[in-house]
Amino acid sequence: MAGVDRPTAPLPSPRARPGLAVRAAWISDVHLGTRDARAAALLDMLETLRAGTLYLVGDIVDGWQLRKGWYWPASHDRVVQHLLRRARHGTHVVFVPGNHDEFLRPYAGFAFGAIEIRRDAVHTTAAGARLWVTHGDAFDAVLLHAAWLAHLGDALYMFSLRLNRWLNRLRALTGRPYWSLSQYLKGRVKNAVSHISRFETLLAEEARRHGCAGVVCGHIHRAELRPCDDGAGTVYANCGDWVESQTFLAEDEDGRLLLLEWTAEGARELRRHEPRASGAALRPPTPDLVHAPEAAGAR
């Protein structure tokens, strides 16, 4: 997967433990209502996850595609029912809508089945670091200045996903792993790389204006967890997606931020940020990338 470091070893399988316990978790860009949403894998992860707070960082439901044609299998309904059930049973669930589920933005400040809807949010880690939580589309220059181009880009992205299905069926027949055409194109096209870099810079600047040490976002389907090169070490954390990858962010009981990928074997860590002793900020990852967040949560 582009944009993240591969781990040196996997975390233990969730099937061999009672659960993946973290203080908070963030997921984004599930795109329920499309054929490419990995709803079954997400539900598998959610049933294993134990989190005090769960942030839904936008584009959980794809209203753009649902308006074009209804697609809502039972697996998508099970994800929604699971989230509603978790909220009723004590998990603090916060939904920050994105551009694809912007129909929920007028309801910011209200609760839907115990799920809070907010325009944005601020999360304070166990170490005292403040993280600004937003989907990120408000800082996408294409959406701001050429909405028609954003919709065209979405159509092209959906086409690349359909093409990807056929390419990966052929790859599977020859024993090759999954390969993302859209991520490859994003990495190769100079303008796309420049656009992503500008997106990250703008979000980091806005996080500092909110008095936060970092930002947690989604939108561009590119998982990342790193300090920005802005002189302040502002943390840029992107959840990734549940369309081509299966990534999410988590905070353990000690305030460490983890970027995790969900596999058939369970969660494996891709990157980590540690809290400083002062708790005022976060610092770059340590060389030891493997850390089991459920162990911290069990103490």
Contacts in CASP RR format, 6 or more apart in sequence:
PFRMAT RR
TARGET T0000
AUTHOR 0000-0000-0000
METHOD contacts of the structure
MODEL  1
MAGVDRPTAPLPSPRARPGLAVRAAWISDVHLGTRDARAAALLDMLETLR
AGTLYLVGDIVDGWQLRKGWYWPASHDRVVQHLLRRARHGTHVVFVPGNH
DEFLRPYAGFAFGAIEIRRDAVHTTAAGARLWVTHGDAFDAVLLHAAWLA
HLGDALYMFSLRLNRWLNRLRALTGRPYWSLSQYLKGRVKNAVSHISRFE
TLLAEEARRHGCAGVVCGHIHRAELRPCDDGAGTVYANCGDWVESQTFLA
EDEDGRLLLLEWTAEGARELRRHEPRASGAALRPPTPDLVHAPEAAGAR
1 180 0 8 1.000
1 183 0 8 1.000
1 223 0 8 1.000
1 244 0 8 1.000
1 245 0 8 1.000
1 247 0 8 1.000
1 261 0 8 1.000
2 180 0 8 1.000
2 183 0 8 1.000
2 184 0 8 1.000
2 186 0 8 1.000
2 187 0 8 1.000
2 222 0 8 1.000
3 222 0 8 1.000
3 223 0 8 1.000
3 224 0 8 1.000
4 223 0 8 1.000
4 224 0 8 1.000
4 225 0 8 1.000
4 247 0 8 1.000
4 259 0 8 1.000
4 261 0 8 1.000
4 270 0 8 1.000
4 271 0 8 1.000
5 270 0 8 1.000
5 271 0 8 1.000
5 289 0 8 1.000
6 270 0 8 1.000
7 268 0 8 1.000
7 269 0 8 1.000
7 270 0 8 1.000
7 289 0 8 1.000
7 290 0 8 1.000
8 289 0 8 1.000
8 290 0 8 1.000
9 268 0 8 1.000
9 290 0 8 1.000
10 263 0 8 1.000
10 265 0 8 1.000
10 266 0 8 1.000
10 268 0 8 1.000
11 260 0 8 1.000
11 266 0 8 1.000
11 267 0 8 1.000
11 268 0 8 1.000
11 269 0 8 1.000
11 290 0 8 1.000
11 292 0 8 1.000
12 292 0 8 1.000
13 265 0 8 1.000
13 266 0 8 1.000
14 20 0 8 1.000
14 48 0 8 1.000
14 266 0 8 1.000
14 267 0 8 1.000
15 266 0 8 1.000
17 294 0 8 1.000
19 48 0 8 1.000
19 49 0 8 1.000
19 50 0 8 1.000
19 294 0 8 1.000
20 45 0 8 1.000
20 48 0 8 1.000
20 49 0 8 1.000
20 50 0 8 1.000
20 250 0 8 1.000
20 267 0 8 1.000
20 293 0 8 1.000
20 294 0 8 1.000
21 50 0 8 1.000
21 51 0 8 1.000
21 253 0 8 1.000
21 293 0 8 1.000
21 294 0 8 1.000
21 296 0 8 1.000
21 297 0 8 1.000
21 298 0 8 1.000
22 49 0 8 1.000
22 50 0 8 1.000
22 51 0 8 1.000
22 52 0 8 1.000
22 250 0 8 1.000
22 251 0 8 1.000
22 252 0 8 1.000
22 253 0 8 1.000
22 258 0 8 1.000
22 293 0 8 1.000
22 294 0 8 1.000
22 296 0 8 1.000
22 297 0 8 1.000
23 51 0 8 1.000
23 52 0 8 1.000
23 53 0 8 1.000
23 125 0 8 1.000
23 126 0 8 1.000
23 250 0 8 1.000
23 251 0 8 1.000
23 252 0 8 1.000
23 253 0 8 1.000
23 255 0 8 1.000
23 297 0 8 1.000
24 51 0 8 1.000
24 52 0 8 1.000
24 53 0 8 1.000
24 54 0 8 1.000
24 55 0 8 1.000
24 123 0 8 1.000
24 125 0 8 1.000
24 250 0 8 1.000
24 251 0 8 1.000
25 49 0 8 1.000
25 51 0 8 1.000
25 53 0 8 1.000
25 54 0 8 1.000
25 55 0 8 1.000
25 248 0 8 1.000
25 249 0 8 1.000
25 250 0 8 1.000
25 251 0 8 1.000
26 54 0 8 1.000
26 55 0 8 1.000
26 57 0 8 1.000
26 133 0 8 1.000
26 216 0 8 1.000
26 237 0 8 1.000
26 239 0 8 1.000
26 248 0 8 1.000
26 249 0 8 1.000
26 250 0 8 1.000
27 42 0 8 1.000
27 54 0 8 1.000
27 55 0 8 1.000
27 56 0 8 1.000
27 57 0 8 1.000
27 60 0 8 1.000
27 239 0 8 1.000
27 242 0 8 1.000
27 248 0 8 1.000
27 249 0 8 1.000
28 56 0 8 1.000
28 57 0 8 1.000
28 58 0 8 1.000
28 59 0 8 1.000
28 60 0 8 1.000
28 135 0 8 1.000
28 217 0 8 1.000
28 218 0 8 1.000
28 219 0 8 1.000
28 239 0 8 1.000
28 240 0 8 1.000
28 241 0 8 1.000
29 57 0 8 1.000
29 58 0 8 1.000
29 59 0 8 1.000
29 60 0 8 1.000
29 218 0 8 1.000
29 219 0 8 1.000
29 221 0 8 1.000
29 239 0 8 1.000
29 240 0 8 1.000
29 241 0 8 1.000
29 242 0 8 1.000
29 243 0 8 1.000
30 37 0 8 1.000
30 38 0 8 1.000
30 39 0 8 1.000
30 42 0 8 1.000
30 59 0 8 1.000
30 60 0 8 1.000
30 61 0 8 1.000
30 79 0 8 1.000
30 241 0 8 1.000
30 242 0 8 1.000
30 243 0 8 1.000
31 37 0 8 1.000
31 59 0 8 1.000
31 60 0 8 1.000
31 61 0 8 1.000
31 62 0 8 1.000
31 65 0 8 1.000
31 100 0 8 1.000
31 241 0 8 1.000
31 242 0 8 1.000
31 243 0 8 1.000
32 39 0 8 1.000
32 60 0 8 1.000
32 61 0 8 1.000
32 62 0 8 1.000
32 72 0 8 1.000
32 76 0 8 1.000
32 79 0 8 1.000
32 80 0 8 1.000
33 61 0 8 1.000
33 62 0 8 1.000
33 63 0 8 1.000
33 65 0 8 1.000
33 66 0 8 1.000
33 71 0 8 1.000
33 72 0 8 1.000
33 76 0 8 1.000
34 62 0 8 1.000
34 65 0 8 1.000
34 71 0 8 1.000
34 158 0 8 1.000
34 243 0 8 1.000
35 71 0 8 1.000
36 158 0 8 1.000
36 161 0 8 1.000
36 165 0 8 1.000
36 243 0 8 1.000
36 244 0 8 1.000
37 62 0 8 1.000
37 76 0 8 1.000
37 242 0 8 1.000
37 243 0 8 1.000
38 242 0 8 1.000
38 243 0 8 1.000
38 246 0 8 1.000
39 73 0 8 1.000
39 75 0 8 1.000
39 76 0 8 1.000
39 78 0 8 1.000
39 79 0 8 1.000
39 242 0 8 1.000
40 75 0 8 1.000
41 242 0 8 1.000
41 246 0 8 1.000
41 262 0 8 1.000
42 79 0 8 1.000
42 242 0 8 1.000
42 246 0 8 1.000
42 262 0 8 1.000
43 75 0 8 1.000
43 78 0 8 1.000
43 79 0 8 1.000
43 82 0 8 1.000
44 262 0 8 1.000
45 246 0 8 1.000
45 248 0 8 1.000
45 262 0 8 1.000
45 266 0 8 1.000
45 267 0 8 1.000
46 79 0 8 1.000
46 82 0 8 1.000
46 83 0 8 1.000
46 86 0 8 1.000
47 82 0 8 1.000
48 266 0 8 1.000
48 267 0 8 1.000
50 294 0 8 1.000
51 91 0 8 1.000
51 250 0 8 1.000
52 90 0 8 1.000
52 91 0 8 1.000
52 92 0 8 1.000
53 91 0 8 1.000
53 92 0 8 1.000
53 93 0 8 1.000
53 94 0 8 1.000
53 123 0 8 1.000
54 83 0 8 1.000
54 86 0 8 1.000
54 91 0 8 1.000
54 92 0 8 1.000
54 93 0 8 1.000
54 94 0 8 1.000
55 94 0 8 1.000
55 96 0 8 1.000
55 121 0 8 1.000
55 123 0 8 1.000
55 133 0 8 1.000
55 216 0 8 1.000
56 83 0 8 1.000
56 93 0 8 1.000
56 94 0 8 1.000
56 95 0 8 1.000
56 96 0 8 1.000
56 115 0 8 1.000
57 96 0 8 1.000
57 133 0 8 1.000
57 134 0 8 1.000
57 135 0 8 1.000
57 216 0 8 1.000
57 217 0 8 1.000
57 218 0 8 1.000
57 239 0 8 1.000
58 95 0 8 1.000
58 96 0 8 1.000
58 97 0 8 1.000
58 98 0 8 1.000
58 100 0 8 1.000
58 101 0 8 1.000
58 135 0 8 1.000
58 218 0 8 1.000
58 219 0 8 1.000
59 98 0 8 1.000
59 99 0 8 1.000
59 100 0 8 1.000
59 101 0 8 1.000
59 135 0 8 1.000
59 218 0 8 1.000
59 219 0 8 1.000
60 95 0 8 1.000
60 101 0 8 1.000
61 100 0 8 1.000
61 101 0 8 1.000
62 100 0 8 1.000
62 101 0 8 1.000
63 100 0 8 1.000
63 101 0 8 1.000
63 103 0 8 1.000
64 100 0 8 1.000
64 151 0 8 1.000
64 154 0 8 1.000
65 71 0 8 1.000
65 100 0 8 1.000
65 158 0 8 1.000
66 72 0 8 1.000
83 93 0 8 1.000
83 115 0 8 1.000
84 113 0 8 1.000
84 114 0 8 1.000
84 115 0 8 1.000
86 93 0 8 1.000
87 93 0 8 1.000
87 113 0 8 1.000
87 114 0 8 1.000
87 115 0 8 1.000
88 113 0 8 1.000
88 114 0 8 1.000
92 116 0 8 1.000
93 114 0 8 1.000
93 115 0 8 1.000
93 116 0 8 1.000
94 115 0 8 1.000
94 116 0 8 1.000
94 118 0 8 1.000
94 121 0 8 1.000
94 133 0 8 1.000
95 104 0 8 1.000
95 112 0 8 1.000
95 115 0 8 1.000
95 116 0 8 1.000
95 117 0 8 1.000
95 118 0 8 1.000
96 118 0 8 1.000
96 119 0 8 1.000
96 120 0 8 1.000
96 121 0 8 1.000
96 133 0 8 1.000
96 134 0 8 1.000
96 135 0 8 1.000
97 103 0 8 1.000
97 104 0 8 1.000
97 105 0 8 1.000
97 108 0 8 1.000
97 117 0 8 1.000
97 135 0 8 1.000
98 105 0 8 1.000
98 135 0 8 1.000
98 136 0 8 1.000
98 137 0 8 1.000
98 219 0 8 1.000
99 135 0 8 1.000
99 137 0 8 1.000
99 140 0 8 1.000
99 143 0 8 1.000
99 150 0 8 1.000
99 219 0 8 1.000
104 112 0 8 1.000
104 117 0 8 1.000
105 119 0 8 1.000
107 117 0 8 1.000
108 117 0 8 1.000
108 118 0 8 1.000
108 119 0 8 1.000
109 116 0 8 1.000
109 117 0 8 1.000
109 118 0 8 1.000
110 117 0 8 1.000
111 117 0 8 1.000
120 132 0 8 1.000
120 133 0 8 1.000
120 134 0 8 1.000
121 132 0 8 1.000
121 133 0 8 1.000
121 134 0 8 1.000
122 130 0 8 1.000
122 131 0 8 1.000
122 132 0 8 1.000
122 133 0 8 1.000
122 210 0 8 1.000
122 212 0 8 1.000
123 130 0 8 1.000
123 131 0 8 1.000
123 133 0 8 1.000
123 216 0 8 1.000
123 251 0 8 1.000
124 130 0 8 1.000
124 131 0 8 1.000
125 131 0 8 1.000
125 251 0 8 1.000
125 255 0 8 1.000
125 257 0 8 1.000
125 275 0 8 1.000
125 279 0 8 1.000
125 282 0 8 1.000
126 251 0 8 1.000
126 253 0 8 1.000
126 254 0 8 1.000
126 255 0 8 1.000
126 275 0 8 1.000
127 254 0 8 1.000
127 255 0 8 1.000
127 275 0 8 1.000
127 276 0 8 1.000
127 279 0 8 1.000
127 282 0 8 1.000
128 275 0 8 1.000
128 279 0 8 1.000
128 280 0 8 1.000
129 213 0 8 1.000
129 214 0 8 1.000
129 255 0 8 1.000
129 275 0 8 1.000
129 279 0 8 1.000
129 280 0 8 1.000
129 281 0 8 1.000
129 282 0 8 1.000
130 210 0 8 1.000
130 211 0 8 1.000
130 212 0 8 1.000
130 213 0 8 1.000
130 214 0 8 1.000
131 207 0 8 1.000
131 212 0 8 1.000
131 213 0 8 1.000
131 214 0 8 1.000
131 215 0 8 1.000
131 216 0 8 1.000
131 235 0 8 1.000
131 237 0 8 1.000
132 206 0 8 1.000
132 207 0 8 1.000
132 210 0 8 1.000
132 211 0 8 1.000
132 212 0 8 1.000
132 214 0 8 1.000
132 215 0 8 1.000
132 216 0 8 1.000
133 215 0 8 1.000
133 216 0 8 1.000
133 217 0 8 1.000
134 203 0 8 1.000
134 206 0 8 1.000
134 215 0 8 1.000
134 216 0 8 1.000
134 217 0 8 1.000
135 217 0 8 1.000
135 218 0 8 1.000
135 219 0 8 1.000
136 199 0 8 1.000
136 203 0 8 1.000
136 217 0 8 1.000
136 218 0 8 1.000
136 219 0 8 1.000
137 143 0 8 1.000
137 219 0 8 1.000
138 144 0 8 1.000
139 199 0 8 1.000
139 202 0 8 1.000
139 203 0 8 1.000
139 206 0 8 1.000
140 150 0 8 1.000
140 199 0 8 1.000
140 219 0 8 1.000
140 220 0 8 1.000
141 195 0 8 1.000
141 198 0 8 1.000
141 199 0 8 1.000
142 149 0 8 1.000
142 150 0 8 1.000
142 195 0 8 1.000
143 150 0 8 1.000
157 182 0 8 1.000
160 181 0 8 1.000
160 182 0 8 1.000
160 185 0 8 1.000
161 182 0 8 1.000
161 243 0 8 1.000
161 244 0 8 1.000
163 181 0 8 1.000
164 179 0 8 1.000
164 180 0 8 1.000
164 181 0 8 1.000
164 182 0 8 1.000
164 244 0 8 1.000
167 179 0 8 1.000
167 181 0 8 1.000
168 178 0 8 1.000
168 179 0 8 1.000
171 177 0 8 1.000
171 178 0 8 1.000
171 179 0 8 1.000
180 244 0 8 1.000
180 245 0 8 1.000
182 221 0 8 1.000
182 244 0 8 1.000
183 221 0 8 1.000
183 222 0 8 1.000
183 244 0 8 1.000
185 192 0 8 1.000
186 192 0 8 1.000
186 193 0 8 1.000
186 196 0 8 1.000
186 222 0 8 1.000
187 193 0 8 1.000
196 220 0 8 1.000
196 222 0 8 1.000
199 219 0 8 1.000
199 220 0 8 1.000
200 224 0 8 1.000
200 228 0 8 1.000
200 236 0 8 1.000
201 228 0 8 1.000
201 230 0 8 1.000
203 215 0 8 1.000
203 217 0 8 1.000
203 236 0 8 1.000
204 214 0 8 1.000
204 215 0 8 1.000
204 228 0 8 1.000
204 230 0 8 1.000
204 234 0 8 1.000
204 236 0 8 1.000
205 230 0 8 1.000
206 215 0 8 1.000
207 213 0 8 1.000
207 214 0 8 1.000
207 215 0 8 1.000
207 234 0 8 1.000
208 230 0 8 1.000
208 232 0 8 1.000
208 234 0 8 1.000
213 234 0 8 1.000
213 235 0 8 1.000
213 280 0 8 1.000
213 281 0 8 1.000
213 282 0 8 1.000
214 234 0 8 1.000
214 235 0 8 1.000
214 236 0 8 1.000
214 237 0 8 1.000
214 282 0 8 1.000
215 234 0 8 1.000
215 235 0 8 1.000
215 236 0 8 1.000
215 237 0 8 1.000
216 237 0 8 1.000
216 238 0 8 1.000
216 239 0 8 1.000
216 249 0 8 1.000
217 236 0 8 1.000
217 237 0 8 1.000
217 238 0 8 1.000
217 239 0 8 1.000
218 238 0 8 1.000
218 239 0 8 1.000
218 240 0 8 1.000
218 241 0 8 1.000
219 238 0 8 1.000
220 238 0 8 1.000
220 240 0 8 1.000
221 240 0 8 1.000
221 241 0 8 1.000
221 243 0 8 1.000
221 244 0 8 1.000
221 245 0 8 1.000
222 238 0 8 1.000
222 240 0 8 1.000
223 238 0 8 1.000
223 239 0 8 1.000
223 240 0 8 1.000
223 241 0 8 1.000
223 245 0 8 1.000
223 247 0 8 1.000
223 259 0 8 1.000
223 261 0 8 1.000
223 270 0 8 1.000
224 236 0 8 1.000
224 237 0 8 1.000
224 238 0 8 1.000
224 240 0 8 1.000
224 259 0 8 1.000
224 271 0 8 1.000
225 235 0 8 1.000
225 236 0 8 1.000
225 237 0 8 1.000
225 238 0 8 1.000
225 249 0 8 1.000
225 257 0 8 1.000
225 258 0 8 1.000
225 259 0 8 1.000
225 270 0 8 1.000
225 271 0 8 1.000
225 272 0 8 1.000
225 273 0 8 1.000
225 285 0 8 1.000
226 235 0 8 1.000
226 236 0 8 1.000
226 271 0 8 1.000
226 273 0 8 1.000
226 284 0 8 1.000
226 285 0 8 1.000
227 233 0 8 1.000
227 234 0 8 1.000
227 235 0 8 1.000
227 236 0 8 1.000
227 273 0 8 1.000
227 282 0 8 1.000
227 283 0 8 1.000
227 284 0 8 1.000
228 234 0 8 1.000
228 235 0 8 1.000
228 236 0 8 1.000
233 281 0 8 1.000
233 282 0 8 1.000
235 257 0 8 1.000
235 273 0 8 1.000
235 281 0 8 1.000
235 282 0 8 1.000
237 249 0 8 1.000
237 257 0 8 1.000
237 259 0 8 1.000
237 273 0 8 1.000
239 247 0 8 1.000
239 248 0 8 1.000
239 249 0 8 1.000
240 247 0 8 1.000
240 248 0 8 1.000
241 247 0 8 1.000
245 261 0 8 1.000
246 261 0 8 1.000
246 262 0 8 1.000
246 263 0 8 1.000
247 259 0 8 1.000
247 260 0 8 1.000
247 261 0 8 1.000
247 262 0 8 1.000
247 270 0 8 1.000
248 260 0 8 1.000
248 262 0 8 1.000
249 257 0 8 1.000
249 258 0 8 1.000
249 259 0 8 1.000
249 260 0 8 1.000
250 257 0 8 1.000
250 258 0 8 1.000
250 260 0 8 1.000
250 293 0 8 1.000
251 257 0 8 1.000
251 258 0 8 1.000
252 258 0 8 1.000
252 291 0 8 1.000
252 293 0 8 1.000
252 296 0 8 1.000
252 297 0 8 1.000
253 296 0 8 1.000
253 297 0 8 1.000
253 299 0 8 1.000
254 275 0 8 1.000
254 296 0 8 1.000
255 275 0 8 1.000
256 272 0 8 1.000
256 273 0 8 1.000
256 274 0 8 1.000
256 275 0 8 1.000
256 291 0 8 1.000
256 293 0 8 1.000
256 296 0 8 1.000
257 272 0 8 1.000
257 273 0 8 1.000
257 282 0 8 1.000
258 269 0 8 1.000
258 271 0 8 1.000
258 272 0 8 1.000
258 291 0 8 1.000
258 293 0 8 1.000
259 269 0 8 1.000
259 270 0 8 1.000
259 271 0 8 1.000
259 272 0 8 1.000
260 267 0 8 1.000
260 268 0 8 1.000
260 269 0 8 1.000
260 270 0 8 1.000
260 293 0 8 1.000
261 267 0 8 1.000
261 268 0 8 1.000
261 270 0 8 1.000
267 293 0 8 1.000
269 289 0 8 1.000
269 290 0 8 1.000
269 291 0 8 1.000
270 289 0 8 1.000
271 285 0 8 1.000
271 289 0 8 1.000
272 285 0 8 1.000
272 286 0 8 1.000
272 289 0 8 1.000
272 291 0 8 1.000
273 282 0 8 1.000
273 283 0 8 1.000
273 284 0 8 1.000
273 285 0 8 1.000
274 282 0 8 1.000
274 283 0 8 1.000
274 285 0 8 1.000
274 286 0 8 1.000
275 282 0 8 1.000
275 283 0 8 1.000
276 282 0 8 1.000
276 283 0 8 1.000
END
